[in-house]
Amino acid sequence: MKSIDDINFKNKKAIIRVDFNVPLNENFEVTDKSRIEGAKPSIIKVLEDGGAAILMSHLGRPSGAEDKFSLKHIVNAVSEELGVKVKFVSNCIGEEVKSAAEKLQYGEILLLENLRFHPEEKQGDEDFAKQLAELADVYVNDAFGTAHRAHASTTVAAKFAKDKAMGYLLKKEIDSLNKVMNSKEKPVTAIIGGAKVSSKITVIENMLDAIDHLIIGGGMAFTFIKAQGGKIGESLVEEDKQDVALQILKAAEEKNVRVHLPVDSKTTKEFKNDSETKIQSIDNIEDGWMGLDAGPKSQMAFAEIIEMSKIILWNGPLGVFEMSNFAEGTIAAGNAIARATENGAFSLVGGGDSVAAVKQYGFEDKVSYVSTGGGAMLEMLEGRTLPGVAALEE
């Protein structure tokens, strides 16, 4: 599979699938430019080689052509970030687009309108994909966040391209995940949190061969505690997943993976930030109380494991971090990961909530890598082949 470094773009036009699905405020201003920043190195490489870049992306989940999802709103933000005035065309296929692509001079950038204004994008329509690919000499996929979708721009367009490669961001994502899953360095620790066991079953099962320690936190921990006979009060539980929890514990034991569950919990009677709280043993929570965060003993025990690890994967918060009074467990994990990273460990953070927590509490520059694609990352951790990656190998 070719990397963008394997191609000299001099006198060539590259069509690059980027992920510019960025958050906008009510004035259509970009509130977080990290996805644009992530795509920048690949775009600049094309320009510095002496080529031109045609950028294609989706934004939101439009039903047809909706103005609020138009990529015209982000043109200024992209121009500012790249340091090059970006041209825009109000469609992504058709004569107007072909003309704009043909007129594009080397050193210039053209941004196409939202791909999802056309239903053919999500349908993986071949004719639509072919029209996209024919706009340029080289197809580059640099959108890891959509690499698990077999859409026209992410997968099908690659087969109509004269040449194709993965961009820097996509390569970095794949390399980071491979580093976790195929590490020769030990110990490897996975911290899996969030609300539900059901959304992480396959990830945990697939990871057991690659890890030494599994820290389970967040709401999903209560399903494991109750499955082992613990009293969890009114805490979140998936009643129908208790057998699965026990199977995971058994499989981990058979593979010599040490599982670490919380031992105490910060509990409350109401699901709100300023409600009364008390620390309770996680397997003996009083009726009427619910656990919303990892307690102090759990935080210390988890930190000890994290800080002795050489490879760390973090997916999912350890409490309801959106409420400041129940963010301590998540912050403590972030601090421990930051210390381990400073001491030479490789740390990868991924998944919407854990990425949000990392940004909110200032850990972004204190971990080795923050993944840009939650769904794609989980599918890779589950052992699935991503269509967008496979398309570059054919």
N, C-alpha and C positions, 0 to 999 in steps of 0.2 A: 504494500500500500504506500503510495507516494505521499510525502509531506510537501508542504508549500516550499520548503527549502530545496527540493529536488527540481524545481522549475525556475527558469529565468523568464521573467515576464516582459522583457524588452520587446516593444512593439506588439504586445499582446493585450487583449482585453480579458479580464477575469470576471466571471459572474460569481459572487460570493454569497452563500446562504449564511446570513448573520442572524443572531437572535436579538432583535431590537424591540422585544415585547417589554417595554419599560413602563414604569408607573408614571401617570400624568396627574396633575392637580386640576382643579375646576377651570383654571385658565390655560389648560393644555400645555403646562410647563413640565419638563422632565424632572421628577423629584429624586431619582436615583440613576446616575449615569454608569453604574458599574458594568452593565452589559455592553454599553458602547465602548467603554475603556477596554473590556475584554477582547473585543473584535479589532481594536486599533492596530496591534502589531502586524496582523495579516494584511490589512488594507494598506498600511504604510509600506510593507515589503513589496507589494505589487507596484506601487507608485515609484518607489526608489529604484526598482529594477528598470523603470522606463515604460511601465504599462499603465492601463486604465482599469478602474474598478467599478463594476456595476453591482450594487447591493440590493439584495431582496430579503424581505422579512415579513412576519405577520405582526399584528398588534391586537391584543384582546381577542374576543370571540364575536366578531360581527355577524349580523344576519344580512348578507348582501353588503352593498357599499354604504356604510354609515360614516358620516363626517367625523364623528367623535373618535373613530378608530383610524382616521387617515394618518398616514406616515408624514404628511406635510407638516404636521404639528411638531415633529422632532428634527426637521431639517436644520434649524439653527443650532440645536444642541449637538447634533452630529458634526456639523461644520466646526463649531467651537472646539470640540474634543479632538478632532482630527487635524485641526489647523489648516484645513483646505475647504474652500467654499463648495458645498455639495449641491449638485443640480438635482432637480426632482421632476419626475414625470407622473402624471395622474392616472396611470394604469400600470400593469405589469406585463401585459401581452398586447399584440395588435400593432397596427402600422405606426401610430404615434411613438410607441416604445421602440420599435425597430429603427425608426428614423433617429430618435434621440441616442440610441446605442451606436449607430453608425457615425453620427456626428461627434461622438465623444472623443476628445483628444487625449493622447497619452499624458499622464499626470493628473487627469481629471477623475471625478467621482460622480456617479449617477445613482440616485436612490429611487427604486421603483415603488409604486403604490402597494399597499397592503395585499399580500398574496391571498389572504382569506376573504377578500371581496369576491373571489371566484370560488364557487363550490368545488370546482375541479381540483383545487389545491389539496383539500383534505381527502378527496376521492382518489388521489394518486393518478389522475387522468394523464394518459401518455401524450396526447396531442398538446395539452397545456404544458407538460414538462418539456416537451421537445421545443416548443416556442421559447421557453426560458433559456434552455441550453444553447440554442442557436444565436442568442444575442452576443455570445462571447467565444473566445478561443479555448478558454480553460474554465472548468467548473471547480469551485473550492467550497467545501462544506466546513464552516467554522461555528456551527450552531449546535453545540452539544445538548442544549436544553430541549431540542426537538429531534434529536438523532434516534429516539425510540419510536418516532412516527414514520410510517411508510407513506408520507405525503409526496406530492409531485416535486416540490422544490428540495426536499430533504433526501430523497431516495431515487425517484424515477428519473429526474433530470440527469443524474450521473451517467446513465447508460446511453444518453444521446450526446454526451460531451466528447470533443476531440481529445481532450486531456483532462485529468481530474486529480485532485489532491485534497488532503485534509489540512485545515488551517492550524495555526499555532495553538489556539484555544482548545480545539477539539483534541489535538495531540496531547496537550498538557493534561486534560481531563482523563484520557485513556491511560496515559502513563502513570498518573497519580493513583488511579483505581487498581491498575496492575501491580503497583508497588505495594499496595495493601494486601491484595489477594495472593500475590506470589512472592511474598517477602522471605528472604533468607535470614533477615535480622529478627531476633526474638527478644523479649516477648511482644506479641501483637495483641492489642486490646481493641475491642469494639464496644462503644458505648451506644446502646440503642434505647431511645426514649420515645416520648410521644404518648398519645392517648390509648391506641389500640394495638393489641397483639396481632389481630387479624391482618393488618396492613404490613406487618413485618415478618410474618411466619417464614416465607420463602427465603427472604434475605438472611435471617438467622440460620436456617437450616443449611443454606449454601455456604455460609461463612464458617461453619464449625470446623471445616478441614483446614482453614487458613489462620485461625486465631488461637491464642492461648488463654485469654481472659475475655469474658462477656459480662459487661455491666448493664443491667436492665433497670431502667428508671422510668419516671413519668407515670401516667395513669396506668400504663400496661403492666406495671409491676404488681398491681393489686390482684390481677387475674392469677399470677403465679403464686402470690401469698395465699389467696383463698383456696387455690387448688391443693396447697399443702396443709390445709386445715386451719389457716389463720383467720382471725376475726378482723374484718376491715371496715366495720361501721357502714356508713353510707358512701364509701369511696367508689369510684368508677370501677366497674368490672364487666368483663364479657363472660357471662355465665356459660355460654356454649363453647368457650375456648379453653376451659380449664383442663380438659384432657390433652389438648394440643400443648398447653404449657408444660404439663408433666412429661409429655413425649420429648419436648425440647430439652428439658432438664436431664432426662435419661440419655438422650443422644449425646448431649454435651459431656456427660460423665463417661460414656463409652469412648469418646474421642479425646479424653483427658483435657477438656476445656473447663476451666474453673469459672463458675457462674457466680456473680456477685449481685445480690438483691439488696434493696435498702433494708436497714434494720430499724429505723425510726422514721417518723413522718411529721411534718408540720401540719396540724389538722385544724379544721374550723367547722362551724355549724352552717355557715352560709357561703355561697359561692360569690364572695365579693371581697375587695381588697382590704377594707377596714373592719372586717368582722373579727370577733375574738378568736385567738389562736392558742393552741398548746401543743407541745411535743408529746407524741405517744409512740409506744412500741408498735411497729407496723403490723405485727400479727395479733395485736390486742387493742384495736381502736374501738372506743366506746360507741354504742348505738347513738345515732343522731349526729355523729362527727364524721367528717370526710378528710382524707389526706390530699393535700394540694401541692406538697413540695417534699423534697428529701430533707430529712432532719440532720442535725449537726453530726451525730455519730456516723451516719451514712456518708455525709460529705467528706469526713476525714478518711473513712475506709476507702472510698472511691478515689480520693486524691492520691492515697498511697499507691494504689494499683497503677493509676495513670502515670504517676511520676517515675515509676520504674520501667515503663514501657518504651520500646524503641519505635514502634509503629502504632499509630492511634487513628481509629476511624470514629467520628462522632456523627450520629444521625438521630436527631430527636432530643428535645429538652427534657430536663429531669423534674420539672414542675410547671406550674402555670405561670411561666416567666412574664407573661403580658401584664400580670399584676405584681407590682414591686414587692409586696410583702411575701410573695411566693416565688420569687426569682432567685433566692439564695443558693439553692441546689444547682441550678443551671450556671450561675455565676461562679460558684466554687469549682465546678467541672471545667469551665472556661479558663479559670486561673491555673488549675493544675495542668491543663493541656498546654497553656502558654509557657509554664515553667519547664515542662518536659521538652517542648520544642526548643526552648532556649538552650537546653542541655544536650541538644543534638537529635532528638526524636523527630520522626516525620509524622505530621498530623494533617489529616484530611477531614474537613467538615462539609457535610452536604445534607440536603433536605430542607424544604422551605422554612420550617420553624427553627431549626438549629442555625441556619444561615441568618435568619432574622435576629435571633438572640445574639449571635456573634457580632453582627453589625450594631445592634442596640447597645451592647455593653463594651464595645471597643476592642474586641479580640481579633478583628479582621487581619491586622498586621502582625499578630502574635502567633498565628498558626501557619503551617507550611502552605496549605492550599484550601481555598474555599470553592467548592464546586458550584457551577452556575446552573446545573440541571438536576433538579430533584428527582423527577420521574425517570429520566434516563440513567441517573446514577443508581437508583434502586434496581432498575432492570438489569444493569450490568452486575450489581452485587448478587442478584438472584441467579446469575449465570446465563442470562439470555443474550443472544446476539442482537445488537441494535441494527435495525434496517439501514439507517443513515451511514453507519460505519461499514456494514457489509457491502453496500453499494460502491464504496470506494475501492474495495478489494477485487471486484469482478474484472 
